[in-house]
Amino acid sequence: MSPGLFPKVLAAFPPTLLVTSTRDSAMSNALLTNIALLKAGAETQLLVLEGRGHGEFNYLVGTPEARDAYDLIWFFFDRHLGR
């Protein structure tokens, strides 16, 4: 399944938050997905964390970087889903 191949599908996406890091092996895919969503007219936000690998904020709980990531993720949810 590759929704990125179907602009009409991407245009129907809800607001989407993409989270990646500068040392994430999947960063390129996140960037390409963000571009595809923007081209399709979908609302998207790209959060790029500095100096981390894939999903490191999930297991480095309590670090300033993880707190920043979770604060920004919650801000996105609050803005789009309400409290």
C-alpha positions in Angstrom: 0.0 0.0 0.0 1.5 3.3 -1.1 -0.9 6.2 -0.6 1.9 8.5 -1.9 1.2 7.2 -5.4 -2.3 8.5 -5.3 -2.6 12.3 -4.9 -6.4 12.1 -4.4 -5.9 9.8 -1.4 -3.3 12.1 0.0 -5.6 15.1 -0.5 -8.1 13.4 1.8 -5.6 12.9 4.6 -6.4 14.5 8.0 -3.9 17.0 9.4 -0.7 15.0 9.5 2.3 15.3 11.8 5.5 13.7 10.5 8.3 13.3 13.1 11.9 12.5 12.1 15.4 13.3 13.2 18.6 14.5 11.6 20.2 11.0 12.1 17.0 9.0 11.3 17.5 6.5 8.5 13.9 7.2 7.5 14.3 11.0 7.3 14.3 11.1 3.5 11.0 9.2 3.4 9.5 11.7 5.9 10.6 14.6 3.7 9.2 13.0 0.6 5.9 12.2 2.3 5.7 15.8 3.5 6.2 17.1 0.0 3.7 14.7 -1.5 1.1 15.8 1.1 1.7 19.5 0.4 1.5 19.0 -3.3 -1.9 17.2 -2.8 -3.2 20.1 -0.7 -3.2 18.3 2.6 -2.3 20.0 5.8 1.0 18.7 7.1 3.6 19.6 9.7 7.2 18.3 9.6 9.0 18.1 13.0 12.8 17.4 12.6 14.6 16.7 15.8 18.3 17.5 16.0 20.9 14.8 16.4 18.7 11.9 17.1 18.1 8.6 15.4 14.8 6.9 14.5 12.3 7.3 17.3 14.9 8.0 20.0 12.7 10.4 21.8 10.5 7.3 22.7 13.2 5.6 24.7 15.1 8.6 26.0 12.2 9.7 28.1 13.0 12.4 30.5 15.7 14.1 28.4 15.2 17.7 27.4 15.0 16.6 23.7 12.3 14.0 24.5 10.3 16.6 26.5 10.5 19.1 23.6 9.3 16.4 21.1 6.4 15.4 23.3 5.4 19.0 24.0 5.3 19.7 20.2 3.4 16.5 19.5 0.8 17.3 22.1 0.6 20.9 20.8 -0.2 19.5 17.3 -2.9 17.1 18.8 -4.4 19.9 20.9 -4.6 22.2 17.9 -6.2 19.6 15.7 -8.2 17.4 18.0 -9.0 19.8 20.9 -8.6 19.1 24.6 
